[in-house]
């Protein structure tokens, strides 16, 4: 089975890592012959060459535009939206020409687009009559606040010669509400490479609890909620809580958060550690983790934290309730509610004697339900179904 994958531009998000692990597992364990189209020469290109995967940089642009993280950025992008649309269309035409020079589509059995923002896979599918699987890995509005550079985008997407993969039930419901046909969406949870992460069934917890918060530093991820919640803890608990933030973001926003930390006298407890591409080596050194996004589409980091035997405190929005059973293998708080988050931190602190059992169950669930092998098996089964239904028929 030869599959053409459309990779997204962002190399730091969960979608990028999910693609790498999914493709490598399908190649090595299911015999899939992958070809990957990248936006440019990047980290994924190096990954492909290191693993003997055919790859081409074709310069495609998404048809969904991130509006920006601050009001000035949003205003500029709003004014420039016509320009972005014209530029995108020009790059799409150029990308399609490049692809046609590199690939013999008579040999391609399936096209798999890695994120909902890219439409070159849909264009190729419709042009060559090849079945298409299109991954929906985000909400697009409540998490990334995207605008559409296509008219009637959902009519266009519903014309798919195949089906969509939603990475959670929450994502599926959101896109059905937008206008995607329900029968076109299948839910397949993301998987993580459990071989990369260290975990322990015998984790011990002391009076001091060290938490990690990974992800882009931006308003929708909720770092500010943690800072405010910790600042409201009673002194006898506050002195035992430490938080390290890992991730990149707009410097101005990070400076605002640092000022808030200083204002509350938390400089010795809350730190910004920058972006790390080896987070798997860092996680085992922590006791717990925060996932405070307004709308987490799946929560790849949530599963990684669970597998590393961390006590996860997550908002009850998005897909988090699908991953965590509150009080059994993690903890949920009312999304956006500082008091609820503060009270949950207190609950975790007061139940330190139960954390070993809770984190053991979390690790077992992550390994059983959200590994890359479980993900790849479900994806491969879907490939065969889509090819059987939408593939070229012999006369």
N, C-alpha and C positions, 0 to 999 in steps of 0.2 A: 504494500500500500504506500503510494507516494503522496505526501501531504505538503502543500505549500503553506507556510506560516507567515502571517503578517505581524511583524513585531512593532511595538509602540516605541515612541521616542524616549520616554523617561527611563533612565537606567537605575534609579534609586528606589522606585516604588515596588510594592509587592507583586504587581502584574509582571514586571520584568523577571523577578526570581521565580515566580510561578511558571512562566513560559520555559525558562531554562530547564527547570527540574522536570516539567511535564514532557518536554521534547526528548530529553536524554533518557528518561524512563521508557517512553514509547519506542524509542530507537533501540535501546539495548535489550528490552524485555519483550517487545511485541513485534519487532522487525519492521517498524514503520521507517520509511525512507524520507527524512525531512529535508526540505529546502526552506531557508528562512530569508525573508526580505526585511532588511533593516532600513531605517531612515537615513543613516549615514555610517561611516566607519566609526565603530564605537566598541564598548566592552563586550557586547553581544557578538560582534564580528570576531573578536579574539576567541571568545568561547566556542564559536562554531568551528573555527579553524583548528583549535586545540582538540576538538572532538570529532573531526572528520565530517563535518556537516556542511553541505553546499549552502553558500550564502551570497547575497548581492545587496549592495547599498543602492537604493533607487530614489531616495529623497522625497517620499510621500509625506504629506501634511494631513493632520486630522481635520475632520469636518465639524468638530466640536471645539470651541475656543474657551479656555479658562479666562474668566473675566478679570481676575486679579485679586490680590489679598488685601489691598487697601483702597480707600475711596478714590484717591488720585489715580491709581493704576486702573481702577474700574472705569473712571471717566475717560482716560486716554484710550483704553481698548474699545469703549463704546463708540467714540468718535472715529476710530480707525477701523471699525468693523468692515465697512465696504472694501477698504484696502486689503484687509486680511482675507476676505472672501475672494477677491480677484487673484491675489497671490496664491492662495490655496488651489484654485481651479487651474492656474497655470502650472503649478507644480504637480498636480494630479495628472494632467495630460503628459507632462514630461516623464513622470514615473511610469505610466502605462506603456509609453514607448520604450523605455529602458527594459521593463520586464519582458516585453514581447521579443526583444533581441536576445535575452538570456535564456528563456525557458521555452521548452517544447510542451505546450499545454495538452497535447494528445497523450502525454505520459502521466499527467497529474490526475489523481483520483479524487482529491478533496482539497478544499481551501479552508484554512482555519485562521480567523482574525483574532488576535489576542486581546484587544480592547474595543469597547463600543465606540470610541472616538474615531477610529480609522475606517474608511470606506473603500479603500482601493481593493480590498478582498471582495467586496460586493460587486464592484465594477468588473473585476476579472471573472467572477462567477457568472454574472449575467452575460458577459461577452462570449465566454467559451462554453457555457452550459455545464459548469462543473459544480457539484454539490458544495455547500458552504456551511461551516459551523462558525458562529460569531459569538465570542465571549463578551458577556456584560459583567464587568468587574467593579462597577461603581454606580452610585445613584445619579451622578452627573450634576444634580442641582443642589441638594442638601449637603453634599460632601465637597464638591469641587466647583459648584456655581458656574456651570458651563453654558455658553450660548451656542446656537446652531448656525452653521454657515451654509446649510442646505434648506431650501423651502420644503415644507411638508416632510420633515425627516422621518417620521414614523410610518408614513405611507411608503416611503422609499425602503425603510428597513423591513417592513412587513412583506416586501416582495422577495424576500430571501429564498434562495433555492436550497433550503435546508432548515436549520433551526438555530436558536440561540441557547447558550449556556449561561444561566445565572448562577453566581457563586454563593447564593443563599436564598432562602425563602423570602427574606425581606427585600432583596433586590428584585426578585421575580414579581412580587406584588407591586413594587414601585413602578416597574416598567410596563406592567399591564395597565396600571392606572394612567400612564403616559399615552398609551395607545397601541402597544405591542400586543399582537394576538396571543391569548393564553396558551393555545395549543402549540405555539411555536417555541415556547420556552421550557427548557429542562433545567432542573437544579442539580448541579454537581459541585460539591464543596471543594475548595482549594486543598492542596496537599503540601506538606513541608518535607524536606529531606531530613528524616529523623537521624540518618547516619552522621549528619553534620553537627548535631547538638548533643551536648553532654547532659545527662540527667541522673537523678539518684532517687531511690526509694527510701533512703535513710537520711533525708535532709533534716537537720536540726535547726531550731530557731531560738535565738537568745532574746534578751530584753530589748536590745537595739534592733530595729527593723530597717533594712536598707532596700529601698524601692528603685526601680528603673522605669523610665518613661521614654519609649522609642517612637520615632516618627517625625514627620515634617513639623517644624515649629511654626504654627499658624493658629488663628483663632478657632477654626473648626475642630482642631485636634484636642483642645481643652486643657492645655498646660496651665492656663491661668486659673482654672478651677482647682487644680491641685495646690497651687501656691496659696490661694485664698483659704482653702479647707485646712491646710496645715497651719496657717496663721491663726486659725480659730480654735485649734486644739488647746486643751488645758496644758499648762506648763509641765506637769508631771508626765504627760504622754508626749508632748511636742519634743522634749529633749531626747527622746529615743527614736524619732522618725527622721530618716534621711532619704533624699530623692536626687537621682542623677538623671538629667534630660539628655538624650542622645538624638541628634538629627540636625538637619540644616534648615535654614529659613531666612527670611528677609531680616537684615541686620537691625533695621529700625524697630521691628516688632520684638526681636530678641532683647534689644536694649530696654524696651518698655517693660518686659517681664523681669529683667534684672533689676530695674528700678523698684518694681513692686516687691521683689525679694528683699532688697536692701531696706525699703521702707518698713518692712515687718520684722527686720532683724533676723533674717533666716539665711544669711550668707554662709554660715558654717554648716548648714544642713541641706540646702538646695543648690545644685550646681548645673551649669550647662557644659557638656563635654564634647560638643561638636558631632559631626557625622562619622560613623564608623562602618566600614564594609566587612568587619569581622565580629559582628555583634554576637555570633554564636559562641565565641570564646569569652565574652564578657558576661553573658547572662548567668552562668552558674554561680557567680560571686554575689548574687543578690537574693534577697528573701521574698520579695514581692514585686509586682508591676502594676502600673496604671494604664488603662485604656479608656480614655475619656472623650472620644470623638462624638460629635453631634450625630453622625450617621455612619457607622462602620459597616461597609458593605459585606465584609466577611470577617476580617480580623485575623489576618495571617500572623501578626505579631502576638495576638492573643494565644493562638495555638502554639507558637514557638515558646512563649512564656510558660504555658501549661506543661508542655513536654519537658521543659527544663526544671520542673518541680517548683515553680514560683507561685506564690499566692496572688492571684490576679484579682484586682478590683476594677470592674468595668461598668460603664454606663449601661442602662437597660434599654438602649436604643439600637436601631439597626439590627445587625445579625448577632449581637452579643448574647441575647437570651437563647439563641439556637446553639451556642457553643458552651455556655456556662449554666450549670444548675446551681442556683444561688444557695450558698451554705454547704453544698455537697462537694463541688470541685472548683469553687471560686466564689466570688462575691459580686453582687450587682447593686448599684445605687441608682437613684432617680436622676436621669440624664439632665445635666445643666443645673442641678440643685446642689448648691454648695453645702447646705446643712446636711443633706443626705450623704454626700461624699465624706464630710467630716465625721459623721456618725458611723459610717462604714469603716473608716480608718480606725476609729475607736474600737469597733467590734472586732476587727482583725487583731488589733493589739491585745485586747482582752481575751481572745480565744487562741493565743499562741500555742497552747497545749494541744489544740486540735489541728494545727496547720500541717503537721507531718502527714496525717491521714488525708486531709483535704488535697494537698499537693500530690500525693501518691495517686489518688483517683483522677486528678487532672492529667497527670502524665499518662496513665493508662488509657484515658479517653482519647487524648491527642494521638497516641500511637495507633490505636485501633480504628479511629474514625477519620483522621485527617492526615494520613501519611501520603507521600507522593505516589506510592504504589497503589493505594486505594483510589486516588484521584485518576491516575493513568488508566487503571482497569475500567473505571466508569466512562472515561473519555473514549477509550478504544471501542467499547461496546456501542457507544453512541455513533462513532464513526461508521461502524458496519451498518447500523440501522439507517443512517442518512444516505450512505452510498447505495444500499439496497432500494431505498425509496426514491431517491433523486438522481442516481447515477445514470449514465448513458445506457440505454437498453439496446440489446442486440435485435436486429430484424429477423 
